[in-house]
Amino acid sequence: MTASEKPVGTGGLSRRQALTATGIALGSTLLPLAPRRARAADRAQITFASANFYGRETIAQVVDTYNQSQSKVQVTFVQLPPPSSSTEVHQALVQQLARRNGTPDVFTQDVIWIAEFASAGWALPLDQYFGPGVRAAYFPGLIQACTFRGKLTALPWHVDSGMLYYRTDLLQQAGAQVPTTWADLTATAQKIQASGGAKFGYLWQGKQAEVLVCNLVEVIASAGGGILAPDGRTVLIAEPPAVEGVQFMYDTINKSKISPQDVLSWDEEPSRGPFTSGESVFLRNWSYVYKIAQDKTESSVAGKVGVAPLPHFPGGKSAACLGGYQYGVNAHTQNRDAAIDFITWMSSPATQLHFATGLGLAPTRPAVFEEAQLIQQQPFMHTLKDVFVGATPRPVTPNYPQVTLVLQSAVSRALVSGDVQTELNRAKDRIATIVSS
Ligand code: GLC
């Protein structure tokens, strides 16, 4: 096997095959593929900092494919903590971007940082490079999320949204339907737990971390409420739908007992583990889980997993938190053209298709959702496309890093004490001060 044929992905995709796939899948929109001619030193050198995503394939391998595919730019990948450590990834990026020295040239940013990075002047406006015709190929809501005060300061990479994973076999044995309300989910989980079908009913992420806010947005929105009103100033976190949502979270552990106490220390992967090892009926998680759950080498429930929109309260509607990452170019980069070339390739239809099938990261281009390969390998992405498109954003404000810390600590305390209204009242006052400053 030559170096260029070394496997790069779970599917045993050789580097040459990956290049071919990248080159032909949606050829017209791609950069021309050229053999690696130029020596590394002759190329424009840029650095790319990103959280490293889950699954066996790594972002480093995709970056390597880019380096192999052309001879003008050499990208060095700087790996940050996993996306579940969103606060730490944020900190690492802020420390570097605040130096304004052009490093890293390109970075990826969680959807919640766009306003902050743009308002600090760290993210290069991209409008002149990605005009209206290019932008029209992405979901409009994501382009909107990438736009701050009328300027495009980020380019969509992948979209995430919370969803309900369930065991098809256990539901069938129990004669139960896929739940659409939280009450149905609770009743089905309890029934299956009581019959010994599974140890846990419902796993979610209650760790004092960013993902707790994602779970929070979903339960609150599914009761018809929110955290911050669209005016960006009115704080809704102590209103009845928010109290109902947080009370439900508390009750899963302490009343209905469909969730173990451990969810309070679990983020994405620790909660995914017991589900794919067959110990739980339901799991709330992101899209990356599907590929792992259906892989016999990593999951004992392969072939027995379904995915559905998250349940809601009576009278409410299913809600998914909007997650996902975008590319950003450092406003102080010395290598603008190279940076633009790289993110163009990274956000191209073929690379998005590869991220979807290789790493379980959902595309931000509607056309990629219609690709036969995606429909075959990630069928739920296609059927749940509307969940991704209609996902509920977290509060959009340049002060989001402060808002999230208040939410994380208040909700954590409420989930331990059960004193939901008191904790949310306190959070309301603190958030009101932050957003009015
Ligand atoms: C996922 C989402 C991201 C979110 C993070 C929380 O990576 O894409 O938006 O902030 O999870 O852990």
Boltz pocket constraint, residues with backbone or C-beta under 6 A from the ligand:
constraints:
  - pocket:
      binder: B
      contacts: [[A, 83], [A, 84], [A, 85], [A, 86], [A, 110], [A, 111], [A, 112], [A, 160], [A, 210], [A, 211], [A, 214], [A, 286], [A, 322], [A, 323], [A, 324], [A, 325]]
      max_distance: 6.0
